[in-house]
Amino acid sequence: MKYAALVAGAALFLTANAFSAEILSKEDFAKVEGQYQKIGTISSTGQTAPSDAREELIKKADEKGADVVVLSSGNTDKKLHVSANIYKKK
């Protein structure tokens, strides 16, 4: 029974992450830009680890229904500040 619950939990986790927004470089996004429409900008401030900033950006993008995140700026002064444009497929 515990095994079935573990398998179900893992499947739910993988399914939820399968639909999260994808972070693309500006170069990669330029190749597919015509397929997307900009829906806004998001930012992450105060994080100390790049992985935490990435996680926060993806969470915010998902909340806004974005499919793609493209970083537009970033800087550090002991803490990260990152801005990104978000896009939805046309």
Phi and psi restraints in degrees (value plus and minus 20) as a CYANA .aco file:
   2 LYS   PHI     -83.4   -43.4
   2 LYS   PSI     -56.1   -16.1
   3 TYR   PHI     -83.2   -43.2
   3 TYR   PSI     -62.8   -22.8
   4 ALA   PHI     -83.5   -43.5
   4 ALA   PSI     -60.1   -20.1
   5 ALA   PHI     -86.1   -46.1
   5 ALA   PSI     -59.2   -19.2
   6 LEU   PHI     -84.9   -44.9
   6 LEU   PSI     -64.3   -24.3
   7 VAL   PHI     -84.3   -44.3
   7 VAL   PSI     -63.0   -23.0
   8 ALA   PHI     -83.8   -43.8
   8 ALA   PSI     -61.1   -21.1
   9 GLY   PHI     -84.1   -44.1
   9 GLY   PSI     -61.7   -21.7
  10 ALA   PHI     -85.6   -45.6
  10 ALA   PSI     -60.7   -20.7
  11 ALA   PHI     -83.9   -43.9
  11 ALA   PSI     -61.5   -21.5
  12 LEU   PHI     -83.5   -43.5
  12 LEU   PSI     -62.8   -22.8
  13 PHE   PHI     -81.2   -41.2
  13 PHE   PSI     -66.5   -26.5
  14 LEU   PHI     -87.0   -47.0
  14 LEU   PSI     -57.6   -17.6
  15 THR   PHI     -86.1   -46.1
  15 THR   PSI     -63.5   -23.5
  16 ALA   PHI     -83.3   -43.3
  16 ALA   PSI     -59.4   -19.4
  17 ASN   PHI     -97.6   -57.6
  17 ASN   PSI     -39.7     0.3
  18 ALA   PHI     -87.3   -47.3
  18 ALA   PSI     -42.3    -2.3
  19 PHE   PHI    -127.4   -87.4
  19 PHE   PSI      -6.5    33.5
  20 SER   PHI    -100.5   -60.5
  20 SER   PSI     137.2   177.2
  21 ALA   PHI     -80.5   -40.5
  21 ALA   PSI     131.2   171.2
  22 GLU   PHI    -128.7   -88.7
  22 GLU   PSI     115.5   155.5
  23 ILE   PHI    -109.9   -69.9
  23 ILE   PSI     105.0   145.0
  24 LEU   PHI    -138.2   -98.2
  24 LEU   PSI     129.0   169.0
  25 SER   PHI     -92.7   -52.7
  25 SER   PSI     141.4   181.4
  26 LYS   PHI     -79.4   -39.4
  26 LYS   PSI     -58.0   -18.0
  27 GLU   PHI     -85.8   -45.8
  27 GLU   PSI     -65.5   -25.5
  28 ASP   PHI     -86.8   -46.8
  28 ASP   PSI     -59.6   -19.6
  29 PHE   PHI     -86.0   -46.0
  29 PHE   PSI     -55.0   -15.0
  30 ALA   PHI     -78.4   -38.4
  30 ALA   PSI     -49.0    -9.0
  31 LYS   PHI     -92.4   -52.4
  31 LYS   PSI     -44.3    -4.3
  32 VAL   PHI    -145.0  -105.0
  32 VAL   PSI      -8.8    31.2
  33 GLU   PHI     -73.4   -33.4
  33 GLU   PSI     -55.8   -15.8
  34 GLY   PHI     -83.5   -43.5
  34 GLY   PSI     -36.4     3.6
  35 GLN   PHI    -108.8   -68.8
  35 GLN   PSI     -25.3    14.7
  36 TYR   PHI    -146.5  -106.5
  36 TYR   PSI     136.5   176.5
  37 GLN   PHI    -143.4  -103.4
  37 GLN   PSI     110.8   150.8
  38 LYS   PHI     -89.2   -49.2
  38 LYS   PSI     112.6   152.6
  39 ILE   PHI    -138.8   -98.8
  39 ILE   PSI     -20.1    19.9
  40 GLY   PHI     134.3   174.3
  40 GLY   PSI    -188.6  -148.6
  41 THR   PHI    -151.8  -111.8
  41 THR   PSI     133.4   173.4
  42 ILE   PHI    -157.2  -117.2
  42 ILE   PSI     145.3   185.3
  43 SER   PHI    -169.3  -129.3
  43 SER   PSI     141.2   181.2
  44 SER   PHI    -151.6  -111.6
  44 SER   PSI     107.1   147.1
  45 THR   PHI    -151.5  -111.5
  45 THR   PSI     120.7   160.7
  46 GLY   PHI      71.7   111.7
  46 GLY   PSI     -20.0    20.0
  47 GLN   PHI     -98.8   -58.8
  47 GLN   PSI     130.1   170.1
  48 THR   PHI    -125.7   -85.7
  48 THR   PSI     -39.3     0.7
  49 ALA   PHI    -133.5   -93.5
  49 ALA   PSI     114.2   154.2
  50 PRO   PHI     -75.7   -35.7
  50 PRO   PSI     -55.6   -15.6
  51 SER   PHI     -85.3   -45.3
  51 SER   PSI     -54.7   -14.7
  52 ASP   PHI     -88.6   -48.6
  52 ASP   PSI     -60.6   -20.6
  53 ALA   PHI     -84.4   -44.4
  53 ALA   PSI     -62.2   -22.2
  54 ARG   PHI     -80.9   -40.9
  54 ARG   PSI     -66.8   -26.8
  55 GLU   PHI     -79.8   -39.8
  55 GLU   PSI     -62.7   -22.7
  56 GLU   PHI     -85.8   -45.8
  56 GLU   PSI     -61.6   -21.6
  57 LEU   PHI     -82.7   -42.7
  57 LEU   PSI     -64.1   -24.1
  58 ILE   PHI     -84.8   -44.8
  58 ILE   PSI     -60.4   -20.4
  59 LYS   PHI     -81.2   -41.2
  59 LYS   PSI     -66.3   -26.3
  60 LYS   PHI     -84.7   -44.7
  60 LYS   PSI     -60.8   -20.8
  61 ALA   PHI     -83.0   -43.0
  61 ALA   PSI     -63.3   -23.3
  62 ASP   PHI     -81.4   -41.4
  62 ASP   PSI     -60.8   -20.8
  63 GLU   PHI     -82.8   -42.8
  63 GLU   PSI     -48.9    -8.9
  64 LYS   PHI    -114.3   -74.3
  64 LYS   PSI     -19.1    20.9
  65 GLY   PHI      60.4   100.4
  65 GLY   PSI       1.9    41.9
  66 ALA   PHI     -99.2   -59.2
  66 ALA   PSI     130.7   170.7
  67 ASP   PHI    -120.6   -80.6
  67 ASP   PSI     -51.1   -11.1
  68 VAL   PHI    -154.5  -114.5
  68 VAL   PSI     122.4   162.4
  69 VAL   PHI    -140.1  -100.1
  69 VAL   PSI     109.3   149.3
  70 VAL   PHI    -144.1  -104.1
  70 VAL   PSI      96.8   136.8
  71 LEU   PHI     -82.9   -42.9
  71 LEU   PSI     113.7   153.7
  72 SER   PHI    -131.4   -91.4
  72 SER   PSI     -48.3    -8.3
  73 SER   PHI    -180.9  -140.9
  73 SER   PSI     140.9   180.9
  74 GLY   PHI    -187.5  -147.5
  74 GLY   PSI     127.6   167.6
  75 ASN   PHI    -174.4  -134.4
  75 ASN   PSI     145.4   185.4
  76 THR   PHI    -155.1  -115.1
  76 THR   PSI     125.1   165.1
  77 ASP   PHI    -170.8  -130.8
  77 ASP   PSI      48.1    88.1
  78 LYS   PHI      57.2    97.2
  78 LYS   PSI     -47.0    -7.0
  79 LYS   PHI    -150.0  -110.0
  79 LYS   PSI     129.4   169.4
  80 LEU   PHI    -103.3   -63.3
  80 LEU   PSI     124.0   164.0
  81 HIS   PHI    -152.3  -112.3
  81 HIS   PSI      97.8   137.8
  82 VAL   PHI    -149.1  -109.1
  82 VAL   PSI     114.5   154.5
  83 SER   PHI    -136.2   -96.2
  83 SER   PSI     129.9   169.9
  84 ALA   PHI    -169.2  -129.2
  84 ALA   PSI     129.2   169.2
  85 ASN   PHI    -111.8   -71.8
  85 ASN   PSI     123.7   163.7
  86 ILE   PHI    -138.7   -98.7
  86 ILE   PSI     125.8   165.8
  87 TYR   PHI    -154.3  -114.3
  87 TYR   PSI     131.0   171.0
  88 LYS   PHI    -140.9  -100.9
  88 LYS   PSI     123.9   163.9
  89 LYS   PHI     -83.9   -43.9
  89 LYS   PSI     117.1   157.1
